[in-house]
Every structure is written in C-alpha cells, then in structure tokens.
C-alpha cells in the first residue's frame, strides 16, 4: 500500500496534510542556479556510508553538490518524468522508535514525536564520531545556517512585528520551551548522553526535526539524502512511503538533464510559513497570504447579537497547507489577481463578516439568519439585496484594508531607516528577508484594496 508522505504536525496547527518538509538554508535570490560544485568536507563520507549501511543503492542518478540554495541534489544522468530517483529504506530513517528503551520509559504521554526525535539527534551529537549515524548527523546544518524566525533575536523579530508571523513565532518559541521542560528530567537522568544540553541546543535539534521530518506510520521520520532536496513552489514531485516494502521514494515530476538541480515542492506555503519553518522566502510566491483581523466594535449596541449570529452560522473552517485558517475574526487573504475580476483571494467569510457588521437593526440580523438557514447554513454568501448596505459593508472593508496598508508602509519605512547600517544585533540577511516578507504582504493588501475600490465604484454607478 502506498501512502503519501505528509508534513510534520505541530501541536498548535491543524491536522496534517500531504507534503514534504525538508531544510532551512535557502536564499531569497531568484538568480539562475550555479553549476554544481564539490560538496563540503563534512559530507564527503556521507554517500559511501549511506550505501554501505543500507546495503543497497539509494540512488544511481543523483549527486550531492552546491547551488545558490546551499547543499543540493543534482542529476548525474538523464532523468525522465515518472522515474523513481531516490529510494531510502525505513531502516535508514531516524524515528522515535530509535530512542533507547531506557529513555522512552521515562517520557510522559505529553512528549511529542518531534521532541523524541530531537532527543535522538542530541544523543548522536554527543556521541560524535562514535555514533553509527555520525556521517549523517555531521551533515545537518548548524544554527548559523538556519534563518527560521525561531532563531531571530528580539531586535530582529521587531522588524516583522506588524506581520502575524511575529506572534506565530512567539507562540512556537513558547511551545518549544514547554516541550523542553517535559524532557528536562531525562536530560538530567542521562548526563553521559545529554551533558550540557541547553534550551538553545534543544531548540536547534527540535527545529532540525520540524524542517526536515516526515509524518509516517513510525511517527516522525528523518530521511537521510532526501533532505538535500530544495524547494520549488511549482514542482509536483511526489514522495511516497511504501509500508509493504518499507521504503520511501521520490518520483520525478519532469525531465532533468545531467547537471540540473532536482527540486521538490514542500507545500503550498505562504512566505510567513516558509520563513517560520525553513528560514527562507520566495520573491514571487503564488501561495503567499496575509492574516487580516476584523472585530465587532465594543460600543456596537448589537454586538452580542452579531457575535452570536457569526458563531451560529460561521463559515466552515478553510484549511490549507499553511495550517492557517479563516476562523472567527481572523481571515487569510491572498493576492487578488485583477481589480476588475471576482475578488478571488478575499475570503467570502470576510465579506460575510462585513455584511453582518454593518447591520443596524435586529431585523436585518434576523433576515441574514433566515437566509443562512434556507440555504447552506452560511451567512451572506451572496451580495445583499439592499445595494446601499452592500456598498457600506465593502466600504468598511476598503477602509480597513487602507488603514492596514498605511500602517504597513509606515512600518516598512521605519525598518528600512533603522536597518540602513545594519544595527548591532541584526543579521544583514535577516534584515533583507524581513523587508521582502513585509513588501510581499503589502502587495497582497494593495491588491485586495484595489479590488474593493473597484467593487465599490461599480456599486455606486448602479442605480439603487
């Protein structure tokens, strides 16, 4: 039975979805790929070790090299779409069941698979060359090469404070600290294996697992060699796990000539998600999103009724590869391709929220509730019959978006001004990434504003 590999599930994210998550050392540049170069010395022994330990050929068509993305995999022979280009046995993958029984017995039920696999990495790091996994462990990127916002300093995080990524980062830092507390007694119990393991070292190991691991029937697995594959948002390359044959496979989605870098899509991730999990963003990311929050004002005399109505007839949760949702008063907005189109990118749930928000009488709210009951149970999925009210609702949204845009512009200018000389405590590359992230989110907001403006003008020009 073939089972698609799926991404790691974080405790505070929605249920897992099918996609690969691998590494964290990408450039934001869109320059052409460089020709493969010799891989660094710490990986010279990796492939011979992998073949010897597996007892079989892992891949005969791939070689390790370097591109602008960092360590990468290249075609060393012609590859055709549909070819199996990489096959790694389960026994060559690190998973929670590799943990020593004496350690596992001390772990509580609240300890996640990610934390367990982080312990395995820490143990093998401590063993050094004495570890049977040393050639693989030595190839894992050090903290200096990882730019996930988890590793940003407080000063660096201030550069993205206006983005929802700022709060997502703080939440995830808190989760890692919680997981560290849950395994601290194990570290103390086995000083010979975990001597000097600090929160920072645990965070490094934890993030290695999250950025490179897979959810599988074994829990979370790290697959040596596969984690040299770099990301391309347009790739359709598949990664499959065959439980019957006990192997994981990579299937090419296109033809490759010798020397071409092999790329894979980790998922349909926004730049915020890519930066949180992998430490890079894409200059032109068609899956980019911005979280927008809209609230019912405290002083609204119909506030209780509106909140009750929104709760009873909430738009079903919309899940995506970003593990982010349009829920409650938070909405994920994507780029609207055309100001004269249908506004795809602006969630229907957000427009419904605005229509409810602009109601001024209990009767209007009751009419929306009746409409929801008579249709599919969702609120205001079609324009209001009262065109004046429809205009008012979308003018409210336009005003809200324009206000957010104004705040983004001011914030970006302050980031640029503060970072002209790259102040102490800030990494120059992270300054550039922060600016690119915010500019990308600003473009999404501006596209939504342009569509809303066009829609409002259309409503105004119609006869009421």
N, C-alpha and C positions, 0 to 999 in steps of 0.2 A: 504494500500500500504506500503510495507516495503522499507525503504531507508537506505542504509549503512551509518553508522556514518563516518564522514570524519574529517581529521585533520584541525587544525586552519590554516587559511590563513594569512601569514604575508604580509604586504604591498609590500615588495620588492621581494617576492618569486613568483614562477609560480603558475598557478591555482591549487586549492586544489585537493587532491587525497584521496582515501578511506583509512582511518586508524585511529586508536585511539592514542591520545596523553594524557599522564596522569602525572606522577610525577617525582620528581627530586632527590630522595635521595637513589641512588644505589651505591653499592660497585663495584670496578673493580675486585674484587676477583672472582675466579672460584671455590672456596671451596664448598663442599657439603652444602645443606641447613640445618640450625639448626631446631630443633623441635620448634613448635610454643610456644611462651611464653605469659605471661599476657600482654595485651596492656597497655600503659602508662595511667596515671590517667586522662589526658586531653581528653581521648576518652571513658571513662567509660560510660558516659551518651549518647554517640553518637547513638548507635543502638536502645536503647529504644526510644529516641527522634525521630529517623528516622521512626520507625514503627508507633509511635503514630501520627506523623504529616502526614504520607502517608495514614494512616487509613487502611493499608493492609500489608501483609507480603512482604518484599523486597526480602528476600532470606531465605530459610529454610535449605540450605546446606552449607552455608559459615559462617566462624567465623573470627574475627579480631585477629591477632597475630603479632609476630615479627620474621623476618628471618634475614639473613645477608644483605638483601636488605633494611631493615628498616620495617616500618609498612606494613603488608601484609594481604592477604586473604588466608585462608586455607579451605580445605574441612572438614566439620564436619560429613558428611555422604558420602556413596559411590556416585560417580558421573559418568555418562556414556556419551560417545561422543554423541553430539546432544541434550543433556539436556539443558533446559533453567535454568541457575543457578543464574541469577540476573535480576530483573525487577524493574526499577525505573520510576514512573510516571513523566510526564513532569512538573507537579505542584511542584515536589520535586527537580527541577533543577533550578539553578540560570542562568538567561539570561538577555540580555539588556532590555527586557520589564519589568523586575522587578524594573528598575530605576524609582524613583519618577517622575511624570509628570512635576513637577516644576523644576526639574533638567534637564530633557530631553529637555524641551523647550528652554533652554539656550545653548544647544550644537549645534555647526555648523555641516554642512554636511561632513566636513573633519574629524570628530571624529570617530574613528574606533569602531567596536563592542568590540574589546579587551579592549580598553580604557574605554568604558562604563561599562563593567563588572568589570574592575579594580576599578572604582568608587564605584560600589556596594559593593565590598569587603572592601574597605576603610571605607565606611559608617557603615557597620556592625561591623568592628573592633572598630570604635569609640563608637558605642552603647554598646559594651561589652556584659555583661550578660542580658542587656535589649533587645538585639536583638533576634528575634524569630529563627534566624539561628545560634545562639551562639554555640551550640554543634558541628556544622559542622565547623564554622569559627575557633574554637579553635583547631581543628584537622589539619588545614593547616600548612605546615612546615614553621618554621621561617627561616630567611635569613641564619643563621648559619648552617642549614642543607641542603642548596641549593648550589650546586657547578657549576652551569652554568657559563660559562666564562663571562657572563654579570656582575657577581659579583666579578670577579677577580680584584685584584689591578693592577696598571700599572706595578709593578715589576713582578707580577705573569704572566701577559699577555706577557711580554718579553720572557717567557720560550717557547712560541709557535709562536714566530714572524715569523719563517720560513714557517709555515703552513698557508694555505688560511683561516683557522679558525680565525686567528688573525684579518684579515681585515673584515671578516664577523661579528665578534664581535663588532668591532668599528662601522661598518655600523648600526648594530642593536641598539647599545647604542645611536647613533645619532637619530634613528627613535623614540626611547622611549622618548628622550628629546623633540623631535618635538611634539609628542603626549601629553606630559606633558604641553607644552606651550599652546596647543589647549584647554586644560580643566582648566588651571590655574584660569581663571576668575570665573569659577563655584566654585572652592575651596574657593576663596575669598568671594563669594556671600553667601555661606552657612558655616560660621565659626563654627556654632554649630554642624555640621556634619563632617567637614573636617579640624578641627583645627590642626595646626602643621603638616599637610601633606607636606612632602618634596619630592624632586625628588627621593631620595633613597627609601622612603616609597612607592611612586607610582611605582617605578621600581620593588619592591618586589611584589606588587599586580598584576602588569602587567605580570610578569613572572609566577606567580601562574596561571593566566588565560591561558597563552600560553602553559604551560607544562601540564595542566590538562583539558583543554577545548575541546569541540567538535564544529564543524560547523554543524548546524542543520537548520530546517526551521524557527527556532526562532533567527537565527544568530549564536552566540556563546553560548554554554551551559556548565555549570559545573555540573557534575552528582555525588552527594554525594554517597559514598561507592564504586562506580566503580573506583574512583581514588586511591583506595588502591591496585589495581591490579598492579603487577610488570611485567617487560618486559622479554620476551624470543624471540630471533630472529628466532627461529624455530617453534614457535607457529602459529597455523592457527585459533585460536579462533576468532569468529565473534562477533561484536557488532552491533545490529540493532536498528533502530528507526522506530517505527510503528506510523505514523501520525494519523491513524484511531483510534487506541486505546489510543493514546497519552502516549506511554511508550517507554523507551529504554531498550533493553535486551542484556544480554551476553549469548552466546551459547558456550558450551564446545566443544573443538575440539578433546578431548581424554578422556579416563577413568581416574578418580582420586580416590585414596583410602583415607579414613579419615586420616587427618594429612598432606596430600600433599598440597604444596603451589600451588595456581592457578595462572598461568602465561598467559600473552597475548602479542602478538607482536604489538608494537606501529607502526611499519612500517619497510620497508627495508632501514634503515638508516645507513649511514656511522658513524664512531666514531666521526668525527668532528661535524656532525649534532646532534648526541646524546648528546655530551658534551655541545654544544651551547644551546640546548633546554631543556635537562633534567639533566645535570650535572654529567653524568657518561659515561664510555665507556665499551666495551666488549673486553675481552682478545683475543677471536677468532671470529671476526666479518666478516662473509662471504660477507657482503654488504659494506665493507669498501672501500673508494675511496680517491684518491688524485687529486687535481686540478693541472694541468700542463699547463704552458703558453709558447707559441711559437710565435715569432714575425718575420715579414719580415724586414730584416735589413734596416736602413735608407739609407745606402750607396748603396743598390742594384739598379742598373740602370733600372731594370724592375719593381721596387717596385709598381708604380702606376698601371701598367697592372696586376700585380699579385693580388693586393688588389681588383681591380675591378672584376677580374675573380673569386676570392674567394667569393666576395659579390653576384655576379650574380648567381653563381652555388653553393651556400652554401648547405652543408649537412643539411637536416631538423633537427630542434631542437630536441634533445633527452632528454625527461623529465623522471624523476624518483622520488621515494619517498623522496629523499633528497632535492627536489625543486631546484636542481642544474642542469645545462645544459652544454653540449658541444656546445659552441657558439663562433663565432669569433676566437680569438686566445687562448681561454681557453678550456681545454679538461679534462673531468673527467676520470681518469684511475683506473681500478680495478685490483685486483691481477690476474696475468696470471698463470693458474694452471700448465702448462707444457711448458718448453722452447722448446720442440720439437713439440708442438701442433699448433693450428691455430692462436695463439695470441689473443684469446678472452680475453678482458679486456683492450686492447689497442684500442681506438676508431678508426673506419675506417676513420672518418673525420680527425683525427690527421695524419694518414698515407697519406691521400689525400693532406693535407696541406703541408706535407714534399715534396711530389712529385711536387707540384706547386712551392714550394720554390726553388727547385733545378733546375728548368728550366733556361736555359742560353740564350734563343733566343725567340723573339716574335712568331716565327713559332711553337715552342714547346707549347707555351701557347695556340695558336690558335688550335692546334691539340687536346689539352685537352678539350677546349671549344666545339669543334665539337663532340668529344666523348661523352661529357655530354649531348649535345642536341640530339644525336642519341640514347641515352639510357634512363635512368630515370631522367635526369636532374642533376645528381650529379657528382661531379668531382672525377676522378681517383679512382673508386671503385675497380678496378682490377689492378694487377701488370702492370707496364709499359712494353711495348714490348721491349724497349731498356733496357736490363738487367743491363747494366753499370749504367744507370740513376736510375734504381730501387735500385741498391746497394748503390749509392750515397745518395739517399733520406733516406734510412734506416740507413746508417752510420751516417748521420746527426742526426737522432733521437737518435741513440745509444750514440753519443757524448753528446747530450743534456741531456739525462737521467743520464749518468755517471757524468756529471757536477753537476746535482741536487743532486745525491747520495753523491758526495763528500762534497757538502755544508751541506747536512743533517747530515752526520757523524761528521763533524767539529762542527756543531751547537749542536748536541746531547751531544757530549763530553764536550762542554762548559757548557751546562745546568747541566750535571752530576757533573762537577767540582764545579760549583757555588753553587750547592744545597746540597753538602755533609753534611754540618752542618745546613741545612735549614736556610738560612739567614733571618734576620729580614724583616718582610713584606711579607713573603711567608708562605702559609699553607702547612704543610708536605704532606697532602693527595693530594693537587693540584700539588705539585712537582712530585709525583709519577704518577698522571694522565697525566701530561704533557709529561713525559718521555715515558709512554706507548703509548700515542697518536702518538708521533713522531716516535717511533720504529715501530708501525704498518704501518704508511705511508711509512717508509723506506723499509719495506718488500715488499710493493706493487711496489715501484720504482725498487727495485732489481729484482723482478720477470719480470717486463717489460724489463729491461736491458738484462736479461738472454735470453729472447725470441728474442729480436732484435739481440743480438750477434749470436745466433744460426741461425737466418734467413740470416744474412749477410754472415756467413760462408757457408751456403748452396748455396747462390748465387755465391760466389767466386769459389766454387768447380764445378759449372756447366760451360760448355763451352759456350762462348759468340758467 
